[in-house]
Amino acid sequence: MENELKSSAILILFLFS
């Protein structure tokens, strides 16, 4: 359901770190 969005946000946040 809203798993892909959360995964994407986490991945982007880690990449932006």
N, CA, C and O atoms as a CHARMM CRD file, in Angstrom:
* protein
*
   68
    1    1 MET  N      0.83600  -1.19800   0.00000 PROA 1      0.00000
    2    1 MET  CA     0.00000   0.00000   0.00000 PROA 1      0.00000
    3    1 MET  C      0.87900   1.25800   0.00000 PROA 1      0.00000
    4    1 MET  O      1.14000   1.84800  -1.04800 PROA 1      0.00000
    5    2 GLU  N      1.32500   1.65200   1.19000 PROA 2      0.00000
    6    2 GLU  CA     2.18300   2.83900   1.25400 PROA 2      0.00000
    7    2 GLU  C      3.59200   2.43300   1.67400 PROA 2      0.00000
    8    2 GLU  O      4.26100   3.12400   2.44200 PROA 2      0.00000
    9    3 ASN  N      4.02000   1.28900   1.14300 PROA 3      0.00000
   10    3 ASN  CA     5.35000   0.79200   1.50200 PROA 3      0.00000
   11    3 ASN  C      6.39100   1.33500   0.53600 PROA 3      0.00000
   12    3 ASN  O      7.50300   1.68200   0.93600 PROA 3      0.00000
   13    4 GLU  N      6.02400   1.40600  -0.73200 PROA 4      0.00000
   14    4 GLU  CA     6.96900   1.89600  -1.73900 PROA 4      0.00000
   15    4 GLU  C      7.32400   3.35600  -1.48000 PROA 4      0.00000
   16    4 GLU  O      8.48200   3.75400  -1.60700 PROA 4      0.00000
   17    5 LEU  N      6.33800   4.13500  -1.12200 PROA 5      0.00000
   18    5 LEU  CA     6.57200   5.56400  -0.85900 PROA 5      0.00000
   19    5 LEU  C      7.51400   5.73700   0.32200 PROA 5      0.00000
   20    5 LEU  O      8.43200   6.55600   0.27600 PROA 5      0.00000
   21    6 LYS  N      7.28900   4.96700   1.37300 PROA 6      0.00000
   22    6 LYS  CA     8.14500   5.07800   2.56000 PROA 6      0.00000
   23    6 LYS  C      9.55200   4.61300   2.22400 PROA 6      0.00000
   24    6 LYS  O     10.53100   5.23600   2.63600 PROA 6      0.00000
   25    7 SER  N      9.65600   3.52200   1.47700 PROA 7      0.00000
   26    7 SER  CA    10.97300   2.99400   1.10100 PROA 7      0.00000
   27    7 SER  C     11.71700   4.01600   0.25700 PROA 7      0.00000
   28    7 SER  O     12.91800   4.22200   0.43300 PROA 7      0.00000
   29    8 SER  N     11.00700   4.65000  -0.65300 PROA 8      0.00000
   30    8 SER  CA    11.62400   5.65200  -1.53400 PROA 8      0.00000
   31    8 SER  C     12.10800   6.83500  -0.70800 PROA 8      0.00000
   32    8 SER  O     13.22400   7.31700  -0.90600 PROA 8      0.00000
   33    9 ALA  N     11.28600   7.30000   0.20600 PROA 9      0.00000
   34    9 ALA  CA    11.64900   8.44300   1.04500 PROA 9      0.00000
   35    9 ALA  C     12.88600   8.11300   1.86800 PROA 9      0.00000
   36    9 ALA  O     13.79200   8.93800   1.98000 PROA 9      0.00000
   37   10 ILE  N     12.93500   6.93000   2.43600 PROA 10     0.00000
   38   10 ILE  CA    14.09000   6.52200   3.24700 PROA 10     0.00000
   39   10 ILE  C     15.33600   6.44800   2.37900 PROA 10     0.00000
   40   10 ILE  O     16.40700   6.90500   2.77900 PROA 10     0.00000
   41   11 LEU  N     15.19600   5.87400   1.19900 PROA 11     0.00000
   42   11 LEU  CA    16.34300   5.75600   0.29300 PROA 11     0.00000
   43   11 LEU  C     16.85200   7.13100  -0.10800 PROA 11     0.00000
   44   11 LEU  O     18.06000   7.37200  -0.10300 PROA 11     0.00000
   45   12 ILE  N     15.95700   8.02000  -0.45000 PROA 12     0.00000
   46   12 ILE  CA    16.34900   9.38200  -0.84200 PROA 12     0.00000
   47   12 ILE  C     17.02600  10.08300   0.33200 PROA 12     0.00000
   48   12 ILE  O     18.04300  10.75500   0.15900 PROA 12     0.00000
   49   13 LEU  N     16.46300   9.92300   1.51600 PROA 13     0.00000
   50   13 LEU  CA    17.04500  10.57100   2.70000 PROA 13     0.00000
   51   13 LEU  C     18.46400  10.06500   2.93000 PROA 13     0.00000
   52   13 LEU  O     19.36100  10.84700   3.24300 PROA 13     0.00000
   53   14 PHE  N     18.66700   8.77300   2.77600 PROA 14     0.00000
   54   14 PHE  CA    20.00300   8.20000   2.96400 PROA 14     0.00000
   55   14 PHE  C     20.96300   8.70700   1.89600 PROA 14     0.00000
   56   14 PHE  O     22.13800   8.95300   2.16800 PROA 14     0.00000
   57   15 LEU  N     20.44800   8.86000   0.67400 PROA 15     0.00000
   58   15 LEU  CA    21.29300   9.33700  -0.42500 PROA 15     0.00000
   59   15 LEU  C     21.65400  10.80000  -0.22000 PROA 15     0.00000
   60   15 LEU  O     22.76000  11.22800  -0.54900 PROA 15     0.00000
   61   16 PHE  N     20.71300  11.56200   0.32700 PROA 16     0.00000
   62   16 PHE  CA    20.95200  12.99400   0.55000 PROA 16     0.00000
   63   16 PHE  C     21.87600  13.22000   1.73900 PROA 16     0.00000
   64   16 PHE  O     22.48700  14.28100   1.86300 PROA 16     0.00000
   65   17 SER  N     21.97700  12.22000   2.61200 PROA 17     0.00000
   66   17 SER  CA    22.80300  12.35400   3.80600 PROA 17     0.00000
   67   17 SER  C     24.20800  12.81900   3.43900 PROA 17     0.00000
   68   17 SER  O     25.05100  12.99000   4.32000 PROA 17     0.00000
